[in-house]
Amino acid sequence: MGTPWDRAAAGYVEQWMPRFIPYHSDLIRELTLREGNRVLVTSSGPGAEVLGVARAVGESGAVRATDKSSAMVRYCAEQVRKAGFGTAISCEEADASNTAGGPWDAILCSFGLWQYDDRDKVLCAWRGALEPTGKIGVITFGPPEEDDPYEILNHALRAVAPEIASPDTRIQSERGVMAKMFEEAGLEMVRHTVVHHTISFRTTEEFIKAIREGCTWRRVSGELTDDQFQRVVVRFYAALGGPDAPLTFNAPATVAIACHPGANVELEARPSLRPPGAPTSRPSLSSFPVPRDGKP
């Protein structure tokens, strides 16, 4: 029967993967992967971030990419083959908590953590498969902004059909909330960064077509009657200038990195900022100890 993502895979690859690549690049850069690292990429989807990780770890590294959707795994394997990475990357159908092949120098999850109600179980599994100086990196959409078209569309849905749950592809991304999420899994958050990238559609109508091809709104539109869906869309168009209006927005996403408490981890250097836990007299170092009682 397959998963909802199997049915949405083709539309996701065409409409959304190219638009999300800058976010994947942010996560990979923040993690500071090195030649020879061994990396687990969970909820890998069609594999845009997998290719970025493979380039970072080089021929001496290893990458295991997993996803619950068999269709996404096929797309990922095809991307890997076309890029010429050969056997250095394995693409497998597996749940995010499957950490076989560890211990890992890094574990990544791009826009996938929201799918798991048993988030603590998943994070605990990742912690148990992490090298002593290994890092866990996640990126999730949010914090929400009122002028975000996703928010506007969800407001329209709640106005027309409040009985139908609006999709939320974010987890609570505030610094304190994410720090607590990691702490409850025995981890320590050492970086929390909000990034923005521009997402553009030629018209708002094209945005609606694209989002209807995604997994979450494919489900929602299937639960709505045709009349309800049209009423939602009319509200959305009215808020954004009509179906032919161009749509460009800067979608916020949060990058968070965690490690074993007190571990000595390497992160991207930021000369103008002091990394959490770093000595104030050495702001430009990218390798620093995280105090056991420190707060990110």
Contacts in CASP RR format, 6 or more apart in sequence:
PFRMAT RR
TARGET T0000
AUTHOR 0000-0000-0000
METHOD contacts of the structure
MODEL  1
MGTPWDRAAAGYVEQWMPRFIPYHSDLIRELTLREGNRVLVTSSGPGAEV
LGVARAVGESGAVRATDKSSAMVRYCAEQVRKAGFGTAISCEEADASNTA
GGPWDAILCSFGLWQYDDRDKVLCAWRGALEPTGKIGVITFGPPEEDDPY
EILNHALRAVAPEIASPDTRIQSERGVMAKMFEEAGLEMVRHTVVHHTIS
FRTTEEFIKAIREGCTWRRVSGELTDDQFQRVVVRFYAALGGPDAPLTFN
APATVAIACHPGANVELEARPSLRPPGAPTSRPSLSSFPVPRDGKP
2 69 0 8 1.000
2 70 0 8 1.000
3 68 0 8 1.000
3 69 0 8 1.000
3 70 0 8 1.000
4 215 0 8 1.000
4 218 0 8 1.000
4 219 0 8 1.000
5 12 0 8 1.000
5 45 0 8 1.000
5 67 0 8 1.000
5 68 0 8 1.000
5 69 0 8 1.000
5 71 0 8 1.000
5 72 0 8 1.000
5 215 0 8 1.000
6 69 0 8 1.000
6 70 0 8 1.000
6 71 0 8 1.000
6 72 0 8 1.000
7 71 0 8 1.000
7 215 0 8 1.000
7 218 0 8 1.000
8 213 0 8 1.000
8 214 0 8 1.000
8 215 0 8 1.000
8 218 0 8 1.000
9 45 0 8 1.000
9 46 0 8 1.000
9 69 0 8 1.000
9 71 0 8 1.000
9 72 0 8 1.000
9 75 0 8 1.000
10 71 0 8 1.000
10 213 0 8 1.000
11 210 0 8 1.000
11 213 0 8 1.000
11 214 0 8 1.000
12 45 0 8 1.000
12 46 0 8 1.000
12 72 0 8 1.000
12 213 0 8 1.000
12 214 0 8 1.000
12 215 0 8 1.000
13 46 0 8 1.000
13 75 0 8 1.000
14 213 0 8 1.000
15 210 0 8 1.000
15 213 0 8 1.000
15 214 0 8 1.000
16 210 0 8 1.000
16 214 0 8 1.000
17 46 0 8 1.000
17 47 0 8 1.000
17 48 0 8 1.000
19 199 0 8 1.000
20 48 0 8 1.000
20 110 0 8 1.000
20 111 0 8 1.000
21 48 0 8 1.000
22 197 0 8 1.000
23 110 0 8 1.000
23 111 0 8 1.000
23 139 0 8 1.000
23 195 0 8 1.000
23 197 0 8 1.000
23 253 0 8 1.000
24 48 0 8 1.000
24 49 0 8 1.000
24 52 0 8 1.000
24 110 0 8 1.000
24 139 0 8 1.000
25 52 0 8 1.000
26 139 0 8 1.000
26 193 0 8 1.000
26 195 0 8 1.000
26 253 0 8 1.000
26 255 0 8 1.000
27 49 0 8 1.000
27 108 0 8 1.000
27 110 0 8 1.000
27 137 0 8 1.000
27 138 0 8 1.000
27 139 0 8 1.000
27 255 0 8 1.000
28 49 0 8 1.000
28 52 0 8 1.000
28 53 0 8 1.000
28 56 0 8 1.000
28 108 0 8 1.000
29 268 0 8 1.000
30 137 0 8 1.000
30 191 0 8 1.000
30 193 0 8 1.000
30 255 0 8 1.000
30 257 0 8 1.000
30 267 0 8 1.000
30 268 0 8 1.000
31 106 0 8 1.000
31 108 0 8 1.000
31 135 0 8 1.000
31 137 0 8 1.000
31 257 0 8 1.000
31 267 0 8 1.000
31 268 0 8 1.000
32 266 0 8 1.000
32 267 0 8 1.000
32 268 0 8 1.000
32 286 0 8 1.000
33 39 0 8 1.000
33 53 0 8 1.000
33 56 0 8 1.000
33 57 0 8 1.000
33 105 0 8 1.000
33 106 0 8 1.000
34 56 0 8 1.000
34 57 0 8 1.000
34 105 0 8 1.000
34 266 0 8 1.000
35 57 0 8 1.000
35 58 0 8 1.000
35 60 0 8 1.000
35 61 0 8 1.000
36 57 0 8 1.000
36 58 0 8 1.000
36 60 0 8 1.000
36 61 0 8 1.000
36 62 0 8 1.000
36 105 0 8 1.000
37 56 0 8 1.000
37 57 0 8 1.000
37 61 0 8 1.000
37 105 0 8 1.000
37 106 0 8 1.000
38 57 0 8 1.000
38 61 0 8 1.000
38 62 0 8 1.000
38 63 0 8 1.000
38 102 0 8 1.000
38 103 0 8 1.000
38 104 0 8 1.000
38 105 0 8 1.000
38 106 0 8 1.000
39 53 0 8 1.000
39 57 0 8 1.000
39 61 0 8 1.000
39 62 0 8 1.000
39 63 0 8 1.000
39 64 0 8 1.000
39 104 0 8 1.000
39 105 0 8 1.000
39 106 0 8 1.000
39 107 0 8 1.000
39 108 0 8 1.000
40 63 0 8 1.000
40 64 0 8 1.000
40 66 0 8 1.000
40 99 0 8 1.000
40 101 0 8 1.000
40 102 0 8 1.000
40 104 0 8 1.000
40 106 0 8 1.000
40 107 0 8 1.000
40 108 0 8 1.000
40 126 0 8 1.000
40 129 0 8 1.000
41 47 0 8 1.000
41 49 0 8 1.000
41 50 0 8 1.000
41 53 0 8 1.000
41 63 0 8 1.000
41 64 0 8 1.000
41 65 0 8 1.000
41 66 0 8 1.000
41 107 0 8 1.000
41 108 0 8 1.000
41 109 0 8 1.000
41 110 0 8 1.000
42 66 0 8 1.000
42 67 0 8 1.000
42 96 0 8 1.000
42 107 0 8 1.000
42 108 0 8 1.000
42 109 0 8 1.000
42 112 0 8 1.000
42 126 0 8 1.000
43 66 0 8 1.000
43 67 0 8 1.000
43 68 0 8 1.000
43 96 0 8 1.000
43 109 0 8 1.000
43 110 0 8 1.000
43 111 0 8 1.000
43 112 0 8 1.000
43 113 0 8 1.000
43 115 0 8 1.000
44 50 0 8 1.000
44 65 0 8 1.000
44 66 0 8 1.000
44 67 0 8 1.000
44 72 0 8 1.000
44 73 0 8 1.000
44 76 0 8 1.000
44 91 0 8 1.000
44 110 0 8 1.000
45 67 0 8 1.000
45 69 0 8 1.000
45 72 0 8 1.000
45 73 0 8 1.000
45 75 0 8 1.000
45 76 0 8 1.000
46 72 0 8 1.000
46 75 0 8 1.000
46 76 0 8 1.000
46 79 0 8 1.000
47 65 0 8 1.000
47 72 0 8 1.000
47 75 0 8 1.000
47 76 0 8 1.000
47 79 0 8 1.000
47 80 0 8 1.000
48 79 0 8 1.000
49 108 0 8 1.000
49 110 0 8 1.000
50 63 0 8 1.000
50 65 0 8 1.000
50 76 0 8 1.000
50 79 0 8 1.000
50 80 0 8 1.000
50 89 0 8 1.000
50 91 0 8 1.000
51 79 0 8 1.000
51 80 0 8 1.000
51 83 0 8 1.000
51 85 0 8 1.000
53 63 0 8 1.000
53 108 0 8 1.000
54 63 0 8 1.000
54 80 0 8 1.000
54 83 0 8 1.000
54 85 0 8 1.000
54 88 0 8 1.000
54 89 0 8 1.000
57 63 0 8 1.000
58 88 0 8 1.000
59 88 0 8 1.000
61 88 0 8 1.000
62 88 0 8 1.000
62 89 0 8 1.000
63 88 0 8 1.000
63 89 0 8 1.000
63 90 0 8 1.000
64 89 0 8 1.000
64 90 0 8 1.000
64 92 0 8 1.000
64 100 0 8 1.000
64 101 0 8 1.000
65 73 0 8 1.000
65 76 0 8 1.000
65 80 0 8 1.000
65 89 0 8 1.000
65 90 0 8 1.000
65 91 0 8 1.000
65 92 0 8 1.000
66 73 0 8 1.000
66 91 0 8 1.000
66 92 0 8 1.000
66 93 0 8 1.000
66 94 0 8 1.000
66 95 0 8 1.000
66 96 0 8 1.000
66 98 0 8 1.000
67 73 0 8 1.000
67 76 0 8 1.000
67 93 0 8 1.000
67 94 0 8 1.000
68 93 0 8 1.000
68 94 0 8 1.000
68 95 0 8 1.000
68 96 0 8 1.000
69 93 0 8 1.000
70 93 0 8 1.000
73 91 0 8 1.000
73 92 0 8 1.000
73 93 0 8 1.000
76 91 0 8 1.000
77 91 0 8 1.000
80 86 0 8 1.000
80 89 0 8 1.000
80 91 0 8 1.000
94 100 0 8 1.000
96 109 0 8 1.000
96 112 0 8 1.000
96 113 0 8 1.000
96 115 0 8 1.000
96 116 0 8 1.000
96 122 0 8 1.000
97 118 0 8 1.000
97 121 0 8 1.000
97 122 0 8 1.000
97 125 0 8 1.000
97 126 0 8 1.000
98 125 0 8 1.000
99 107 0 8 1.000
99 125 0 8 1.000
99 126 0 8 1.000
99 128 0 8 1.000
99 129 0 8 1.000
101 129 0 8 1.000
102 129 0 8 1.000
103 128 0 8 1.000
103 129 0 8 1.000
103 130 0 8 1.000
103 131 0 8 1.000
104 129 0 8 1.000
104 130 0 8 1.000
104 131 0 8 1.000
104 134 0 8 1.000
105 131 0 8 1.000
105 133 0 8 1.000
105 134 0 8 1.000
105 135 0 8 1.000
106 134 0 8 1.000
106 135 0 8 1.000
106 136 0 8 1.000
106 137 0 8 1.000
107 126 0 8 1.000
107 129 0 8 1.000
107 130 0 8 1.000
107 135 0 8 1.000
107 136 0 8 1.000
107 137 0 8 1.000
108 136 0 8 1.000
108 137 0 8 1.000
108 138 0 8 1.000
109 136 0 8 1.000
109 137 0 8 1.000
109 138 0 8 1.000
109 139 0 8 1.000
110 138 0 8 1.000
110 139 0 8 1.000
111 139 0 8 1.000
111 140 0 8 1.000
111 141 0 8 1.000
111 169 0 8 1.000
111 253 0 8 1.000
112 138 0 8 1.000
112 140 0 8 1.000
113 119 0 8 1.000
113 122 0 8 1.000
113 138 0 8 1.000
113 140 0 8 1.000
113 171 0 8 1.000
114 140 0 8 1.000
114 168 0 8 1.000
114 169 0 8 1.000
114 170 0 8 1.000
114 171 0 8 1.000
116 122 0 8 1.000
119 171 0 8 1.000
119 181 0 8 1.000
120 181 0 8 1.000
120 184 0 8 1.000
120 185 0 8 1.000
123 136 0 8 1.000
123 181 0 8 1.000
123 182 0 8 1.000
123 184 0 8 1.000
123 185 0 8 1.000
123 187 0 8 1.000
124 185 0 8 1.000
124 186 0 8 1.000
126 136 0 8 1.000
126 185 0 8 1.000
127 136 0 8 1.000
127 185 0 8 1.000
127 186 0 8 1.000
127 187 0 8 1.000
127 260 0 8 1.000
130 136 0 8 1.000
130 259 0 8 1.000
130 260 0 8 1.000
132 260 0 8 1.000
132 263 0 8 1.000
133 259 0 8 1.000
133 260 0 8 1.000
133 263 0 8 1.000
133 264 0 8 1.000
133 265 0 8 1.000
133 266 0 8 1.000
134 259 0 8 1.000
134 260 0 8 1.000
134 263 0 8 1.000
134 265 0 8 1.000
135 190 0 8 1.000
135 257 0 8 1.000
135 258 0 8 1.000
135 259 0 8 1.000
135 265 0 8 1.000
135 267 0 8 1.000
136 182 0 8 1.000
136 187 0 8 1.000
136 257 0 8 1.000
136 258 0 8 1.000
136 259 0 8 1.000
137 255 0 8 1.000
137 256 0 8 1.000
137 257 0 8 1.000
137 258 0 8 1.000
138 255 0 8 1.000
138 256 0 8 1.000
138 257 0 8 1.000
139 253 0 8 1.000
139 254 0 8 1.000
139 255 0 8 1.000
139 256 0 8 1.000
140 170 0 8 1.000
140 171 0 8 1.000
140 173 0 8 1.000
140 253 0 8 1.000
140 254 0 8 1.000
140 256 0 8 1.000
141 150 0 8 1.000
141 169 0 8 1.000
141 170 0 8 1.000
141 173 0 8 1.000
141 251 0 8 1.000
141 252 0 8 1.000
141 253 0 8 1.000
141 254 0 8 1.000
142 170 0 8 1.000
142 173 0 8 1.000
142 194 0 8 1.000
142 252 0 8 1.000
142 253 0 8 1.000
142 254 0 8 1.000
143 173 0 8 1.000
143 174 0 8 1.000
143 194 0 8 1.000
143 252 0 8 1.000
143 254 0 8 1.000
144 150 0 8 1.000
144 151 0 8 1.000
144 170 0 8 1.000
144 252 0 8 1.000
145 151 0 8 1.000
145 252 0 8 1.000
147 249 0 8 1.000
148 249 0 8 1.000
148 251 0 8 1.000
148 252 0 8 1.000
149 204 0 8 1.000
149 207 0 8 1.000
149 236 0 8 1.000
149 240 0 8 1.000
149 247 0 8 1.000
149 249 0 8 1.000
150 251 0 8 1.000
152 236 0 8 1.000
152 239 0 8 1.000
152 240 0 8 1.000
153 211 0 8 1.000
153 232 0 8 1.000
153 236 0 8 1.000
154 166 0 8 1.000
154 167 0 8 1.000
154 168 0 8 1.000
155 235 0 8 1.000
156 232 0 8 1.000
156 233 0 8 1.000
156 235 0 8 1.000
156 236 0 8 1.000
156 239 0 8 1.000
157 164 0 8 1.000
157 166 0 8 1.000
157 220 0 8 1.000
157 232 0 8 1.000
158 166 0 8 1.000
159 235 0 8 1.000
160 224 0 8 1.000
160 228 0 8 1.000
160 231 0 8 1.000
160 232 0 8 1.000
160 235 0 8 1.000
161 223 0 8 1.000
161 224 0 8 1.000
161 228 0 8 1.000
161 232 0 8 1.000
164 220 0 8 1.000
164 223 0 8 1.000
164 224 0 8 1.000
166 220 0 8 1.000
167 216 0 8 1.000
167 217 0 8 1.000
167 219 0 8 1.000
167 220 0 8 1.000
169 216 0 8 1.000
171 178 0 8 1.000
171 181 0 8 1.000
172 178 0 8 1.000
173 194 0 8 1.000
173 254 0 8 1.000
173 256 0 8 1.000
175 189 0 8 1.000
175 192 0 8 1.000
175 296 0 8 1.000
178 189 0 8 1.000
178 192 0 8 1.000
178 254 0 8 1.000
178 256 0 8 1.000
179 189 0 8 1.000
179 192 0 8 1.000
179 295 0 8 1.000
179 296 0 8 1.000
182 188 0 8 1.000
182 189 0 8 1.000
182 256 0 8 1.000
182 258 0 8 1.000
183 189 0 8 1.000
186 261 0 8 1.000
187 258 0 8 1.000
187 259 0 8 1.000
187 260 0 8 1.000
187 261 0 8 1.000
188 258 0 8 1.000
188 259 0 8 1.000
188 260 0 8 1.000
188 261 0 8 1.000
188 262 0 8 1.000
188 263 0 8 1.000
188 290 0 8 1.000
188 296 0 8 1.000
189 256 0 8 1.000
189 257 0 8 1.000
189 258 0 8 1.000
189 276 0 8 1.000
189 296 0 8 1.000
190 257 0 8 1.000
190 258 0 8 1.000
190 259 0 8 1.000
190 265 0 8 1.000
190 267 0 8 1.000
190 275 0 8 1.000
190 276 0 8 1.000
190 277 0 8 1.000
190 290 0 8 1.000
190 296 0 8 1.000
191 255 0 8 1.000
191 256 0 8 1.000
191 257 0 8 1.000
191 267 0 8 1.000
191 275 0 8 1.000
191 276 0 8 1.000
191 296 0 8 1.000
192 254 0 8 1.000
192 255 0 8 1.000
192 256 0 8 1.000
192 276 0 8 1.000
192 296 0 8 1.000
193 254 0 8 1.000
193 255 0 8 1.000
193 256 0 8 1.000
194 252 0 8 1.000
194 253 0 8 1.000
194 254 0 8 1.000
194 255 0 8 1.000
195 252 0 8 1.000
195 253 0 8 1.000
195 254 0 8 1.000
195 255 0 8 1.000
196 250 0 8 1.000
196 251 0 8 1.000
196 252 0 8 1.000
196 253 0 8 1.000
197 250 0 8 1.000
197 251 0 8 1.000
197 253 0 8 1.000
198 248 0 8 1.000
198 249 0 8 1.000
198 250 0 8 1.000
199 248 0 8 1.000
199 249 0 8 1.000
199 250 0 8 1.000
199 251 0 8 1.000
200 246 0 8 1.000
200 247 0 8 1.000
200 248 0 8 1.000
201 207 0 8 1.000
201 210 0 8 1.000
201 246 0 8 1.000
201 247 0 8 1.000
201 248 0 8 1.000
202 246 0 8 1.000
203 243 0 8 1.000
203 244 0 8 1.000
203 245 0 8 1.000
203 246 0 8 1.000
203 247 0 8 1.000
204 236 0 8 1.000
204 237 0 8 1.000
204 240 0 8 1.000
204 241 0 8 1.000
204 242 0 8 1.000
204 243 0 8 1.000
204 244 0 8 1.000
204 245 0 8 1.000
204 246 0 8 1.000
204 247 0 8 1.000
205 237 0 8 1.000
205 243 0 8 1.000
205 244 0 8 1.000
206 247 0 8 1.000
207 247 0 8 1.000
208 233 0 8 1.000
208 236 0 8 1.000
208 243 0 8 1.000
211 217 0 8 1.000
212 218 0 8 1.000
212 221 0 8 1.000
221 229 0 8 1.000
224 232 0 8 1.000
237 243 0 8 1.000
237 245 0 8 1.000
240 247 0 8 1.000
257 265 0 8 1.000
257 267 0 8 1.000
259 265 0 8 1.000
259 290 0 8 1.000
261 290 0 8 1.000
261 292 0 8 1.000
262 289 0 8 1.000
262 290 0 8 1.000
262 291 0 8 1.000
262 292 0 8 1.000
263 290 0 8 1.000
264 287 0 8 1.000
264 288 0 8 1.000
264 289 0 8 1.000
264 290 0 8 1.000
265 287 0 8 1.000
265 288 0 8 1.000
265 290 0 8 1.000
266 286 0 8 1.000
266 287 0 8 1.000
267 275 0 8 1.000
267 286 0 8 1.000
267 288 0 8 1.000
268 286 0 8 1.000
269 284 0 8 1.000
269 285 0 8 1.000
269 286 0 8 1.000
271 283 0 8 1.000
271 284 0 8 1.000
272 283 0 8 1.000
273 283 0 8 1.000
274 280 0 8 1.000
274 283 0 8 1.000
275 283 0 8 1.000
275 285 0 8 1.000
275 286 0 8 1.000
275 288 0 8 1.000
276 290 0 8 1.000
276 294 0 8 1.000
276 295 0 8 1.000
276 296 0 8 1.000
277 288 0 8 1.000
277 289 0 8 1.000
277 290 0 8 1.000
277 291 0 8 1.000
277 294 0 8 1.000
277 296 0 8 1.000
278 285 0 8 1.000
278 288 0 8 1.000
279 288 0 8 1.000
282 288 0 8 1.000
END
